[in-house]
Amino acid sequence: MKAILKHLVIAAFAPAGLPESQCFAQDSAYFAENPPPGAEMQKTAGVLLDYGIGNKSGGFTIRNADGRTTEFYTAWPMHIAGRIVKCSIPPTEKIPADPRFCNDWPANVQLGNTLVSVLYWEDKYNGEPAKISNEINTLK
């Protein structure tokens, strides 16, 4: 969770022009758009709880039907609901998207409400196991 929070801080402050060193970007993971050769692709589903991107890296969390949460790092670019999305700070129920930082978030994807499937692979980040995704799709 600590890594995801750092990515949300990056997402919040990097677009404002702060240097990387002032928004924890030195700890930021960068994962390529596609998994490394031989990576086993996996799929899971749950409600999308949060999402944040900064400096081409970020993270998101889903909660599955059993109530367990899973955190993911993002690959770049992210594909959401069938298209590339570069939104860094998506809208919430109470806060609309700022068009300077998020003009491409899919209208049918609402944090805390939308059931999604996540395609991901596993890798290491700072020596620890990490789940990395480049694709989120809505489920009906």
C-alpha positions as CSV (number, residue, x, y, z in Angstrom):
1,M,0.0,0.0,0.0
2,K,2.9,2.4,0.7
3,A,4.0,2.1,-2.9
4,I,0.5,2.9,-4.2
5,L,0.2,5.9,-2.0
6,K,3.5,7.2,-3.3
7,H,2.2,6.9,-6.8
8,L,-0.9,8.8,-5.9
9,V,1.2,11.6,-4.5
10,I,3.1,11.6,-7.7
11,A,-0.1,11.8,-9.7
12,A,-1.3,14.7,-7.5
13,F,1.8,16.8,-7.7
14,A,3.8,16.0,-10.9
15,P,1.2,17.6,-13.2
16,A,1.6,20.8,-11.1
17,G,5.2,21.1,-12.3
18,L,7.0,19.9,-9.2
19,P,10.3,18.3,-9.8
20,E,10.4,14.5,-9.6
21,S,12.5,14.7,-6.4
22,Q,9.8,16.6,-4.6
23,C,7.0,14.0,-5.4
24,F,8.8,10.7,-4.6
25,A,9.4,9.9,-8.3
26,Q,12.8,8.5,-7.4
27,D,10.9,5.6,-5.9
28,S,8.5,5.3,-8.8
29,A,8.5,2.1,-10.8
30,Y,8.4,2.3,-14.6
31,F,7.0,-0.7,-16.3
32,A,6.9,-1.0,-20.1
33,E,3.6,-1.2,-22.0
34,N,3.9,-5.0,-22.5
35,P,5.0,-7.8,-20.2
36,P,8.5,-9.2,-20.5
37,P,8.9,-12.3,-22.8
38,G,7.7,-15.4,-21.1
39,A,5.6,-13.6,-18.4
40,E,2.5,-15.5,-17.5
41,M,-0.6,-13.3,-18.0
42,Q,-3.2,-13.6,-15.3
43,K,-6.7,-12.2,-14.9
44,T,-8.7,-11.1,-11.9
45,A,-11.8,-9.1,-11.2
46,G,-13.2,-6.7,-8.6
47,V,-14.5,-3.2,-8.0
48,L,-12.0,-0.5,-9.0
49,L,-11.3,1.5,-5.7
50,D,-8.6,3.9,-6.6
51,Y,-6.3,4.9,-9.5
52,G,-3.4,7.4,-9.9
53,I,-0.7,8.0,-12.4
54,G,2.3,10.2,-12.4
55,N,5.5,10.4,-14.5
56,K,4.3,7.4,-16.6
57,S,3.8,5.1,-13.6
58,G,1.2,4.7,-10.9
59,G,-1.1,2.2,-9.3
60,F,-4.6,1.1,-8.6
61,T,-6.5,-1.1,-6.3
62,I,-9.5,-3.5,-6.7
63,R,-11.6,-5.3,-4.1
64,N,-12.8,-8.7,-5.1
65,A,-16.2,-10.4,-4.2
66,D,-14.6,-11.8,-1.0
67,G,-13.7,-8.3,0.2
68,R,-9.9,-8.8,-0.4
69,T,-8.0,-5.9,-2.0
70,T,-5.3,-6.3,-4.5
71,E,-2.9,-3.5,-5.5
72,F,-1.4,-3.2,-9.0
73,Y,1.3,-1.0,-10.6
74,T,0.5,0.4,-13.9
75,A,2.3,-0.2,-17.2
76,W,2.3,2.8,-19.6
77,P,0.2,3.5,-21.4
78,M,-2.8,2.1,-19.7
79,H,-5.7,0.6,-21.6
80,I,-9.1,1.2,-19.9
81,A,-12.4,0.0,-21.3
82,G,-10.8,-0.7,-24.7
83,R,-8.8,2.5,-25.2
84,I,-5.6,4.2,-24.1
85,V,-6.2,6.5,-21.1
86,K,-3.6,9.0,-19.9
87,C,-5.7,10.5,-17.1
88,S,-3.6,11.0,-14.0
89,I,-6.3,11.8,-11.4
90,P,-9.7,10.4,-12.3
91,P,-13.0,11.9,-11.1
92,T,-14.7,10.6,-7.9
93,E,-18.3,10.9,-6.8
94,K,-17.6,14.2,-5.1
95,I,-14.8,15.6,-7.2
96,P,-15.0,16.1,-11.0
97,A,-12.1,15.5,-13.2
98,D,-9.8,18.4,-13.8
99,P,-9.7,18.7,-17.6
100,R,-6.0,19.7,-17.5
101,F,-5.1,16.3,-16.0
102,C,-8.0,14.0,-17.0
103,N,-9.9,14.5,-20.1
104,D,-10.0,10.9,-21.3
105,W,-11.4,8.9,-18.3
106,P,-14.2,6.6,-19.5
107,A,-17.6,7.8,-18.3
108,N,-18.7,4.3,-17.5
109,V,-15.8,3.7,-15.0
110,Q,-16.5,5.1,-11.5
111,L,-14.1,4.6,-8.7
112,G,-15.7,2.6,-5.9
113,N,-18.5,1.4,-8.0
114,T,-17.4,-0.2,-11.3
115,L,-16.8,-3.9,-11.5
116,V,-13.7,-4.5,-13.7
117,S,-11.5,-7.3,-15.0
118,V,-7.7,-6.7,-14.7
119,L,-5.1,-8.4,-17.0
120,Y,-1.7,-8.5,-15.3
121,W,1.6,-10.1,-14.9
122,E,4.0,-10.5,-11.9
123,D,7.5,-9.0,-11.6
124,K,9.7,-7.6,-8.9
125,Y,9.9,-4.0,-7.7
126,N,12.6,-3.2,-5.1
127,G,13.1,-7.0,-4.7
128,E,9.4,-7.5,-3.7
129,P,6.8,-9.2,-5.8
130,A,4.6,-6.8,-7.7
131,K,1.5,-7.1,-9.9
132,I,1.7,-5.0,-13.1
133,S,-1.2,-4.3,-15.4
134,N,-1.7,-2.6,-18.7
135,E,-5.4,-3.4,-19.1
136,I,-8.6,-2.7,-17.2
137,N,-11.9,-3.6,-18.7
138,T,-15.4,-3.1,-17.4
139,L,-17.6,-6.1,-16.6
140,K,-21.4,-6.0,-16.8
